[in-house]
Structure formats: structure tokens, C-alpha cells
Amino acid sequence: MYLENYLLTFFMVIFVYCTGYSESEIDKIYGNDIVEIWKSPGMESLFLTNNDVSMLSLHNDTHWSAVTNECKCKNGRCETTCGEWKDGACLRTKQVCVCDPEFGKYDEQTCIYCKCGKGFNCTIDRNSRGDIRKCTCPEGYYDYYGECATFCSEKQPCHNGGTCQNGKCNCMSATHGPFCERIFWCAYECRPRLTVDCVYNQEKQTYGCLCKNRSLVFDYKEVLCKPCPCGEGTCREERHELRCDCKVGYQEYDRQCKKCDCGPNHDCELHWKSGEKICKCQKGYFVREGTCLACECGHKEATCSLDIVGRKICNCPEGYVDNLGLCEKKKKENCTCHPTAKCIETDEGFTCACEDGYMGQYHNIPEPGEPCIDIDECLSSEMCPRRDHQKCVNFPGSFMCQCESDYRPVGGTDEFGKITCEKYKVSWLPTGITIGVVIVFIAVSVGFIIYLKKRESSAVTSGFELRRSR
């Protein structure tokens, strides 16, 4: 037994040549590891599942018998020739093999099957890189990696999407052979060949395995044909994996179709790890116990939710109130503003507001039920600034600025309630005039009083004298 390396395209194939092995004996040696056996004159080739050895070839070659010391040429004929010459005389003769057609001479005592095709001969090129067969192809044929192949034509087109150029096929990805009829890895992936076919997908430029019994599917992981495991769906092959096309209401999980229904027109998914159902409901619906239930509040800006018992809860936008599960516009007669606030009707319903000088207790604009309180403007040092000799006096809903002592307002009050103060100026003229007026007033008053008293006294005297004369 001996080995020969043979390079075919991108794959290294190892051949093993054996003497005198029958098919049954080969089966005993390799058992179920044999994938495929090809037969040709004097040779048997087989594919094994072992990753290290892609193919083994066995055949009965010509050999030298050490027992009888005779040339044995089963695939050729023995001829006697001179083995050593000296001075024109043959010192020693030897027997060599002349190989039959379809066999090539490996050495002087060995013929190897050419594998170039029926009726084609070959030569063996032995060098440091290994033994390479070279086919001797006649006209109309060419050497295709160690086999004589015919040129492609309209009558002999290329297979599996290959194109014929100058009589030779230009093959698509994953295919090879003189007519692109061979598919890489088919013998390894699609096995056993007795029950599995290898087909080529020209669109995807890849191969796939189909069971000869089309009611079964090929499982790439388990490498066998079996019934479709999808259940409520059909099986398909995707990138050399078994996948499921499930019916409506089902989703694929772990190569099985599991029920996944959240209701009409709603999306359902299965968690990639746990397989738990995940519902994706449309707007206006909410998930409740694995089903999308209607949850519409009648306003596009409202949010809807369901409580633990499935009761609808509406969170309405401003200006709307929840009325039996629907957001309705607020009405003024239903105003819930605090008595200290006023209710203002708007397009969105109503809103609460405070009078001028007032604000909400917690917000500038009071919420419903929030009271209005007075704004103490005097808390701001800028309302009546002390640097301008002013002081602030707060009133309900308003305020007033006053001047400090020895200062008086000038120019009145502006639109913001502020004044301008200036210090009093001392002038004797006004004071003298005032004093003079006071003195004159006092003198006139005193004179008038004296006058009245004199008149009263004269009247009393005249009356007394009149009574005496009578």
C-alpha cells in the first residue's frame, strides 16, 4: 500500500492504492465510514467521513513478486530489456511492465490507473512535490486537472449556471468539473448519497441537500433525513440550516412552530432565549394576559392603561377630564377653580386665573382648587428702592411707594406705581410770609373780638338807663 497526493482545484485529495482488496474486504476495514464507492477498471474509489482523509482509491496494480522473482503485470505485459550495458554488451537483463491503455507507468515495475477516462492514457511525473498524472488526451479533448474532458458546446452545455467560453466552462461559485456538474462538499454534507441528493441554487450560488424521499427534510445538524419538526408550518432550508415557515398565529422557536397570537392586526414575537411571547400592540391597545385589548380614551394625546382587573384608566391632557373612560372637554359650568380664582373659558375647555396682584398658592397660574393669594410686591427691593429714599407699602392686590421723611414726591406716580423723591429745600421768604399772615390773622381776630365785646357792653348800658326814666 502506498500514498499519492493529488491536487484538485482547491482541495487536497489523498489516494491509497491497495493490492487484492475486494469490496466486502474494504467494507470490513472502513465499515460505515464509507460514503460512496466509484468503480473503474482495476480501481475502486471511495469517500470517507474522516476529516483528515477526503478520498481513498484502491486498485490492483502491477507489482514485482518477491516470492517467484518474476514480473507480474496484471494491468500490462512484462517485457525483457537490458538493465545494464557495458561496451555495447548487455551485462544484465531485467523485466519491465508495459502498461495497458488507461494505465500509466509509475516505475519500471508498477502501472497505476490513469483516471483520465475510458481509453485515455497518461504519464506519471514524479518529483519532490509529489506524483502528478498527466493525461495524454487526443484531439477534441483537453486535460482537466488529470482527466480528459470534451469541450463544451451548444450540444454539451455547462451545468449549474456555468458559461461556455472558448470551449471550456466558467463555473459559478461552489461548482467545478469539466461541465460544472460537480458541487463542492456535496459528498461530505449531503450523505448518505443513497438517500440524499445535492442540488445547486444558481441564484444564491450555493448548494443544498434534498432527501430523495421528498416527504422528509434534511437536518444539517444531525446529518439525516427526518419528518419536518415544525408542526404548524412547513420546513425550508436557509444557509444550510433547517428553518420553519409557520402558519398565521405561530412563530418559529427552536425549529418548531409555537403559538404566538396577541389578537387580530397585532405583532407577536418569541423571546430568542426563553421563547416567551412578546406582544407589540397597535396604538390604542394595551397588553393584558398575553392579548392586546382596546384601550382608547378618545383623544390622541391621552394615555390609556389597564389596572389589575382590566379596567381602563385614562390620563387626559390639559383641558380634558376622564368621563367614564373617555377624555371629554372641560365645561365652564363644571369649573373646579377655587372661589378666590376666576374661571376662564378656552378652546380646550377652561382654565383658572387670579386677579391682578394675586397668584396661585403653589403656581403662578393656579390649578383647579388652588386658592389665590396676594402678591407682596414689597418683598422685592426693586419695587420702591431705598437708595431712592422710598419705602414700600403693600395693599391687597397692589402696593404704593412713599417718600421717606424730609423728602417729597416729584412728578407724580408712573405706570408701574413708582415715584421720584427729592429732599425739602429751606427758604425764609415763605416762612416770613407765613408768619406775617399768621400775625395779621391773629390781630384781626383779636380786634374783632374786642369790637364785639364793646357792642355788647353798650347795649347793656342803654337798656338800664331806659328802665330808670320810666
C-alpha positions in Angstrom: 0.0 0.0 0.0 1.3 3.5 -0.8 0.0 7.1 -0.8 -0.1 9.7 -3.6 -1.0 13.3 -3.2 -3.2 14.8 -5.8 -4.2 18.4 -6.0 -7.7 19.0 -7.5 -8.7 22.7 -7.8 -8.5 23.9 -4.1 -8.8 20.6 -2.4 -6.1 18.1 -1.4 -7.2 14.5 -2.1 -5.3 11.5 -0.8 -5.3 8.3 -2.7 -4.4 4.9 -1.2 -3.6 2.1 -3.6 -4.0 -1.5 -2.4 -3.4 -4.9 -3.9 -6.1 -7.5 -3.9 -8.8 -5.9 -1.8 -12.5 -6.8 -2.7 -15.4 -4.5 -1.9 -16.5 -6.7 1.0 -13.0 -6.5 2.4 -12.9 -2.8 2.1 -16.3 -2.6 3.9 -14.8 -4.6 6.8 -11.9 -2.2 7.1 -13.8 1.1 6.9 -17.3 0.0 7.8 -20.0 2.7 7.9 -17.4 5.4 7.4 -17.6 4.8 3.6 -19.8 7.4 2.0 -19.5 6.5 -1.7 -17.8 3.9 -3.9 -16.9 4.6 -7.5 -15.7 1.8 -9.7 -13.5 1.9 -12.8 -11.3 -0.8 -14.5 -8.9 -2.1 -11.9 -9.8 0.5 -9.3 -12.3 1.4 -6.6 -12.6 4.9 -5.2 -14.4 5.8 -2.0 -15.2 8.8 0.1 -14.8 8.6 3.8 -16.3 10.7 6.6 -12.9 11.2 8.2 -12.0 14.9 8.0 -8.3 14.1 7.5 -8.8 11.8 4.5 -11.1 13.1 1.8 -10.9 10.2 -0.6 -9.2 6.8 -0.8 -8.6 4.9 -4.0 -7.9 1.2 -4.1 -6.9 -0.9 -7.1 -4.9 -4.0 -8.2 -1.7 -2.6 -9.6 1.2 -4.3 -11.3 3.9 -5.3 -8.9 7.1 -7.4 -8.5 6.7 -10.8 -6.8 9.4 -11.3 -4.3 8.3 -15.0 -3.9 8.8 -16.1 -7.5 11.2 -13.3 -8.5 9.0 -12.8 -11.6 7.4 -9.7 -13.1 3.7 -9.7 -12.5 1.8 -7.2 -14.8 -1.9 -7.6 -14.3 -2.7 -4.3 -16.0 0.1 -4.6 -18.6 2.5 -7.0 -20.0 6.0 -7.9 -19.0 8.9 -7.3 -21.4 12.6 -8.2 -21.0 15.1 -5.4 -21.5 18.7 -4.8 -20.7 19.3 -3.5 -17.3 23.0 -2.7 -17.6 25.1 -2.1 -20.7 28.9 -2.1 -21.0 31.0 -1.7 -24.1 27.9 -2.3 -26.2 27.1 -5.5 -24.5 24.2 -6.3 -22.1 25.6 -7.3 -18.8 22.3 -7.8 -17.0 18.7 -8.1 -18.2 15.6 -7.2 -16.4 11.8 -7.4 -16.8 9.7 -4.3 -17.0 6.0 -3.7 -17.4 4.4 -2.2 -20.5 1.1 -0.7 -19.2 -2.3 -1.4 -20.7 -4.4 1.5 -22.0 -5.8 3.7 -19.3 -2.8 2.9 -17.1 0.4 4.9 -16.6 3.9 3.7 -15.7 4.7 4.7 -12.2 8.1 2.9 -12.3 9.7 0.0 -14.2 7.6 -2.5 -12.2 4.4 -0.6 -11.4 1.4 0.5 -13.5 -1.1 2.9 -12.0 -4.6 3.6 -13.2 -4.6 6.9 -15.1 -8.1 8.1 -14.1 -8.1 10.1 -17.3 -11.2 8.5 -18.6 -12.0 5.4 -20.7 -9.5 4.8 -23.4 -7.1 7.6 -22.3 -3.5 7.0 -21.3 -1.3 9.1 -19.0 2.2 9.7 -17.8 3.4 10.0 -14.2 5.5 12.9 -13.3 7.4 12.1 -10.2 9.1 15.0 -8.4 9.7 16.4 -5.0 6.3 18.0 -4.9 4.6 14.6 -5.4 3.4 12.3 -8.2 1.3 14.1 -10.8 -0.7 12.3 -13.5 -0.6 13.9 -16.9 -3.3 12.8 -19.3 -2.5 12.1 -22.9 -5.7 13.5 -24.5 -6.5 13.1 -28.2 -7.8 15.9 -30.4 -11.2 17.2 -29.3 -10.3 16.7 -25.6 -8.3 18.7 -23.0 -6.7 17.8 -19.7 -8.9 18.9 -16.9 -7.0 18.5 -13.7 -6.0 14.9 -14.5 -8.8 13.7 -16.7 -9.6 14.1 -20.4 -12.7 16.1 -20.9 -14.5 17.2 -24.1 -15.0 20.9 -24.9 -18.4 22.5 -24.1 -20.8 23.5 -26.8 -24.5 24.0 -27.5 -24.9 20.3 -27.6 -22.9 19.8 -24.4 -23.7 22.9 -22.3 -22.3 23.8 -18.9 -24.4 22.9 -15.9 -25.4 24.7 -12.7 -25.3 28.2 -14.3 -21.8 27.8 -15.8 -21.0 29.7 -19.0 -19.1 28.2 -22.0 -16.1 30.3 -23.1 -13.7 29.1 -25.8 -14.9 25.5 -25.3 -14.3 25.5 -21.6 -16.8 26.0 -18.8 -16.5 29.0 -16.5 -18.2 27.7 -13.3 -20.1 29.6 -10.7 -19.1 29.6 -7.1 -19.1 26.2 -5.3 -19.2 24.2 -8.5 -16.4 22.5 -10.6 -15.9 19.8 -13.2 -15.5 19.9 -17.0 -19.2 20.9 -17.2 -19.6 22.4 -13.7 -21.6 19.3 -12.9 -19.8 18.8 -9.6 -20.6 20.7 -6.4 -18.0 21.2 -3.6 -18.6 19.4 -0.3 -21.8 17.7 -1.6 -20.2 14.2 -0.9 -19.4 15.3 2.6 -22.5 17.3 3.6 -25.3 15.5 1.6 -24.9 12.0 2.8 -25.6 9.2 2.6 -25.9 9.6 -1.2 -28.2 6.7 -1.4 -30.9 8.7 0.3 -29.8 12.4 -0.2 -29.5 14.5 -3.3 -27.3 17.5 -3.7 -28.8 20.4 -5.6 -27.3 23.7 -6.7 -29.1 27.1 -6.2 -27.9 29.3 -9.1 -29.4 32.5 -7.6 -27.7 32.1 -4.2 -24.7 30.3 -5.7 -24.7 27.6 -3.1 -25.8 24.1 -2.7 -28.5 22.3 -0.7 -29.3 18.8 0.4 -32.6 17.3 -0.5 -33.9 13.9 0.6 -34.8 11.6 -2.2 -38.0 11.0 -0.2 -39.4 14.5 -0.6 -41.8 13.9 2.3 -38.7 14.1 4.5 -36.4 17.0 5.2 -32.6 17.0 5.6 -31.3 18.1 9.0 -27.8 19.6 8.6 -27.0 19.4 12.3 -28.0 15.8 12.7 -27.0 14.9 9.1 -30.0 12.7 8.3 -33.4 12.8 6.7 -36.4 13.0 9.0 -40.0 14.3 9.1 -40.4 18.1 9.3 -40.4 19.0 13.0 -42.0 22.4 12.5 -45.5 21.2 13.4 -47.9 24.0 12.5 -45.8 25.1 9.5 -43.6 23.9 6.7 -39.8 23.3 6.6 -37.3 25.2 4.5 -33.5 25.3 4.1 -31.7 28.6 4.8 -27.9 28.8 4.8 -27.6 25.1 5.4 -30.0 25.3 8.4 -33.4 23.9 8.9 -36.0 26.7 9.3 -39.8 26.9 9.7 -42.4 28.8 7.8 -45.2 28.9 10.4 -48.9 29.4 9.9 -50.6 32.7 11.0 -50.7 32.9 14.8 -47.5 30.9 15.2 -43.8 31.8 15.3 -40.6 29.7 14.9 -38.7 28.9 18.1 -36.0 26.2 18.2 -37.1 24.7 14.8 -40.7 24.4 16.0 -43.8 26.5 15.4 -45.1 27.8 18.7 -48.5 29.5 19.2 -47.9 33.3 19.3 -51.2 35.3 18.9 -51.8 38.7 20.5 -55.1 39.3 18.7 -56.0 40.5 15.1 -53.6 43.0 13.5 -51.1 42.9 16.4 -47.5 41.7 16.2 -46.3 38.8 18.2 -42.7 37.7 18.8 -41.0 35.0 20.8 -38.0 35.8 23.0 -34.9 34.4 21.4 -33.7 32.7 24.5 -36.7 31.8 26.7 -39.3 31.5 23.9 -41.7 33.7 26.0 -44.4 35.5 24.0 -43.9 39.3 23.5 -46.9 41.3 22.2 -46.5 44.5 20.2 -49.9 46.2 20.2 -51.1 48.9 17.9 -51.8 52.4 19.2 -55.0 52.4 21.3 -54.4 48.8 22.6 -52.8 47.5 25.8 -51.4 44.1 26.7 -53.4 42.2 29.2 -52.7 38.5 29.9 -51.0 38.0 26.5 -53.7 39.6 24.5 -53.9 43.2 23.1 -57.1 44.8 24.5 -58.7 48.0 23.3 -57.7 51.0 25.4 -58.8 54.1 23.7 -59.6 57.3 25.6 -60.9 59.4 22.7 -58.0 61.9 22.5 -54.8 61.5 20.6 -52.7 62.9 23.4 -54.3 60.9 26.1 -52.6 57.8 27.6 -54.5 54.7 28.4 -53.7 51.8 30.8 -55.5 48.9 32.3 -55.5 48.2 36.0 -55.1 44.8 37.6 -58.7 43.8 36.9 -58.6 45.1 33.3 -60.4 48.4 34.0 -59.4 51.3 31.7 -57.7 54.3 33.2 -57.4 57.5 31.1 -54.8 60.1 31.7 -56.3 63.1 29.8 -54.4 66.1 28.6 -54.9 69.6 30.0 -58.4 70.9 29.4 -60.0 67.4 29.4 -61.4 65.2 32.1 -61.9 61.4 32.3 -65.6 60.7 31.9 -66.4 57.0 32.1 -63.3 56.0 30.1 -63.3 58.9 27.6 -61.5 62.2 27.7 -64.1 65.0 27.4 -63.6 68.7 27.1 -63.9 70.6 30.4 -67.0 72.8 30.6 -67.2 76.2 32.4 -70.2 75.1 34.4 -68.2 72.3 35.7 -65.4 74.7 36.7 -63.5 73.5 39.7 -61.4 76.7 40.3 -61.1 78.0 43.9 -63.6 80.7 44.9 -60.6 83.2 45.1 -59.8 82.4 41.5 -61.8 83.1 38.3 -62.7 80.6 35.6 -61.8 81.5 32.0 -63.2 79.5 29.1 -60.8 78.5 26.4 -60.9 76.3 23.2 -59.6 73.4 25.3 -62.2 73.8 28.0 -61.4 76.2 30.8 -58.5 77.4 32.9 -58.1 79.1 36.3 -56.6 82.6 36.8 -56.1 85.1 39.6 -56.9 88.8 39.7 -54.1 91.3 39.2 -51.9 91.4 42.2 -52.6 87.8 43.1 -51.1 84.4 42.2 -51.8 80.8 42.9 -50.7 79.5 46.3 -48.3 76.9 44.7 -48.2 78.0 41.0 -48.2 81.3 39.1 -51.3 80.1 37.3 -53.5 78.2 39.9 -54.5 74.7 39.3 -58.2 73.7 39.8 -58.9 74.0 43.6 -55.8 76.1 44.3 -56.5 79.4 46.1 -55.2 82.8 45.0 -53.0 84.8 47.5 -51.8 88.4 47.5 -48.5 89.1 45.9 -46.4 91.1 48.3 -44.6 93.3 45.9 -42.7 94.9 48.8 -40.6 91.7 49.2 -38.7 92.9 46.1 -36.1 95.6 46.9 -36.5 96.9 43.4 -40.2 97.9 43.7 -39.5 101.0 45.9 -35.7 101.1 46.2 -34.4 102.6 49.4 -31.5 104.1 47.5 -34.0 106.5 46.0 -35.3 107.4 49.6 -38.6 105.4 49.1 -40.5 103.0 51.2 -43.0 100.4 50.0 -46.5 99.9 51.5 -48.3 96.7 50.5 -52.1 96.6 49.9 -54.3 93.6 49.0 -53.7 93.2 45.3 -51.5 96.2 45.0 -48.7 98.4 46.6 -47.7 102.1 46.9 -44.4 103.8 47.1 -43.9 106.7 49.6 -41.1 109.1 50.2 -39.0 109.0 53.4 -39.1 111.9 56.0 -37.6 115.2 54.7 -38.3 114.0 51.1 -41.3 114.8 48.9 -42.6 113.2 45.7 -41.9 115.0 42.5 -43.7 114.4 39.2 -46.4 112.1 40.4 -46.6 108.2 40.0 -45.5 106.4 36.8 -47.3 103.5 35.2 -45.6 101.0 37.4 -46.6 102.7 40.6 -43.2 104.2 41.3 -42.3 107.8 42.3 -39.4 110.2 42.4 -38.5 111.7 45.7 -36.4 114.8 46.5 -35.3 116.5 49.7 -37.1 119.6 51.0 -35.2 123.0 50.5 -35.2 125.7 53.4 -36.4 129.2 52.2 -37.0 132.3 54.7 -39.3 134.1 52.3 -42.1 131.6 52.5 -41.6 131.4 56.2 -41.8 135.2 56.7 -44.9 135.4 54.6 -46.4 132.6 56.6 -45.5 134.3 59.9 -46.9 137.7 58.7 -50.1 136.1 57.6 -50.4 134.4 61.0 -49.8 137.7 62.8 -52.3 139.6 60.7 -54.8 136.9 61.2 -54.3 137.0 65.0 -54.6 140.8 65.1 -57.7 140.9 63.1 -59.2 138.1 65.2 -58.4 140.0 68.5 -59.7 143.3 67.2 -62.9 141.6 66.0 -63.4 140.0 69.4 -62.9 143.4 71.2 -65.3 145.1 68.9 -68.0 142.5 69.7 -67.5 142.9 73.4 -67.8 146.7 73.2 -71.0 146.4 71.4 -72.4 144.0 73.9 -71.4 146.4 76.8 -73.0 149.4 75.1 -76.3 147.6 74.6 -76.5 146.6 78.2 -75.9 150.3 79.5 -78.6 151.7 77.2 -81.2 149.3 78.5 -80.5 150.2 82.1 -81.0 153.9 81.5 -84.3 153.4 79.7 -85.7 151.5 82.6 -84.8 154.3 85.1 -86.5 157.0 83.1 -89.8 155.2 83.3 
